[in-house]
């Protein structure tokens, strides 16, 4: 994986300032998820989906702008060309183990007494009609690309430089990833954090975002579109 120190011209202090500002933009809004009572959202799925898509596109655009400012290539954050077909297959093959692992971990944490969401969340799932389902597919596509770019590609790169430890960078980026899922309860937040760590390990292993993006997309597609549609 190409290191940011050799790819661009930013000093460690500049990267610390840049990372701090970026976290200031995303963490407070993500933390609000802990104060959102599941089942009580007054917003509709189309509104939530559209706002999420716009936010994530904006954050990825900001990352690209910051890379451009630092004269760093997009490979710095895992956007690489070549072997896309092979990496896509790796991502697909990892989907089932990741899904099973998430379900087992969540069940163990719930059995240990950690709370999950009190009621099924409304507004976070599409209605079973074509418009909502198509919007949901767009949503999970954008979220998979954006969140892997943000939490794996960008933050691991920046935090590795700031903390001088890739391991701590992976752990912290995974913890930050989990903050936006407070509506899932403590068990859900810990499960998402562990899943984020798996995505981080896959990213470091494959030196590319393609496999974690594909796995992330498949997991969200099954959870947000396929399962609710089958259960309706």
N, C-alpha and C positions, 0 to 999 in steps of 0.2 A: 504494500500500500504506500502510495507516495505521501511523504510527510510534508506538512504545511510549511516547515521551516525552509525546505529546499525549493518549494514550488512558488513562493511569493516573496514579498519584501517587507511584510509586517514584522515588527519587533514583538517580543513577548508582551511588553507593556501595552502595545497597541491591540494585540489580540485579546488581552485581559479586558481592556476597555470595551472592545467590540462585543465580546461574549457577554459581558455584564449588561450592556445596553440591550442586547438581543433577549437575554433572560428576563430583563425588566419588562419587555414587551409581551412575553408569552406567559410567564409564570402566574401573575395575578389573575388573569382571566381563566387560566386552567384551574387554579385553586378554587374558583367559584363552584366547581362541580361538587365540592364537598358540602355545599350549602343548598344544593338542588335536591329537593325531596323527590325520590322516584315515584312516578305515578301522578305528580302534581304539576307537571309542566304546562303552562298556559299556551305554549307555542305549538304550532302544527309541524308535522314532519317536513313539508316542503320549505317552510321558513327556516327551520333549523338546518336542513341540508344545504340550502342555498347560502346561508350565512357561513356555514362551515367551509364550503367549497371556496367562497371568496376569501375567507381568512387564510386558508391554507395556500391558495394560489399566491396571495400577497406575501406570505412569509417565504415561500420558495423564491419569489421574485426578489425579495430583500436579500436573501442569501446569495443569489446570483449577482446582485448589485455589489455586495460586500466582496465577493470573490473578484469581480471586475476591478473594484477599487484597489484591492491588494495585488492585482495582476496575477491571480492564481487561477489555474485551470480547473474545470469542473471535475476532473479526476480527483482533485483534492477531497471532494465530498462523495466519492464513490460512483460518480457518473462516468462509466467507462464503456467504450465500444468494443465489439468483438466478443465472441463466446456467449452471446445473448441467449441463443437456443439452449446451450448446455446449462447456463445459469437458471433459465426458466424451468427446465426440467428438475433441477435441484430444488428450486422453490416449491414446485408442485409435489415432489416426493416428501418434502418436509412437512407439508400441510397436515396430514393425518397424525403423525407423532406429536406435533405441536398442539393440535386440537385435543387429542386424548390427554396429553400432559396438562393442559389448562383445566380440563374438566376434573381430572383426578386431584390436582392441587387445590382447586376451588372447593371440591367436596371435602378434602381433608381439613382445610382451614375452617369450613363451616361446621364440620363435626367437632372441631376443637373449640367451638363457641364464638368464633369471629363472625361478626354480622355481614350479611350481604344486603342487597337492596330489599327494602321492606315490601314493595309491590312491583309488578312489572312496569317498567318505564313507559309512559305514553309520550308521543311526540318524537321519540327516538327511533321508531320503527315505521316503515312505509305501510300504507293501506294496500290491500290486495287488488290494486287495479294498475293498468299499464303505466300511467303517468308517474305514479309514485315509485313503481318498481324500476322504471328506466332511470329516474332521478337517483334512486338508491344505488344503482350500478355505477353511475357517474360519481356519486359520493364516495363509495368504497375505493374506486380507482384513484381519485384525487387524494383521498386520505392516505392510502397506502404509499403513493409516491411522495407526498409531502412529508408525512411523519417519518418515513425512513430517511429522507433527505435531511430533515431537521435533527432528529434525535440520534440517528446512527451516523450519517455522513458528516454533517456540519458540527454537531456538538462533540462527538468523539474526537474529531480532528482538533477542534479548538481547545477542548478541556484537556486533551493529552498534552498540548503545549503549555497550558496554564498550570496544570497540576503536576506536570512532568511524570505522569504515570498513565499508561493506557488502561490499566486495570481499573483505577479509580475513575477515569473518564467514562468507561463503560458502565460502571456501577451507578455513577451520578446521572448519566444520561438516561439510564433505565428508570431510576427513581423519578426523574423529572417527567418521563413519559407516562408514568403511572398516575401523576397528580391530576391529570385531566379526566380521570375515571372515578372520581370520588363518589359519583352517583351509584356505583356498583357496590358500595360498602367496603369495609376494611378487607374482607376476603377477596373481593374483586380487584381492589387496588394492588394488593400483594401479588395476585395472580398475573395482573397486567405487567407489574414490574418484573416478575420472573420471565414473562414472555418477551419483554423488551430486552432482557439480558440474553435470551436465546437469539433474538434477531441480531444483537450486537456481536455475539460470538460467530454467527453465520457470516456477517459482514466482514469481520476481521479474517475469518477463514477463507472466504471467497475473494476478498479484495474488490468487491463489487456490491452495489446495492440491488442488483437485479433479483437475486435469490430471495433476500428478505422482503423486497417489495412484492414479489409474487406470492410468497407465503402469507404475508400480511393481507394482501388482497383476497386470497382464497379464504382465510379465516374469517374476515369481516363479511365477505359475500355469503358464506354459509350461515353465520350468526345473524346477520341483519336482513338477508333476503330469503335464502333457501329455507331455513328452519321455520321462521314465522309463517311463510307461505304454505309450508306443508302442514303446520299445526292449525291454520285458519279453518 
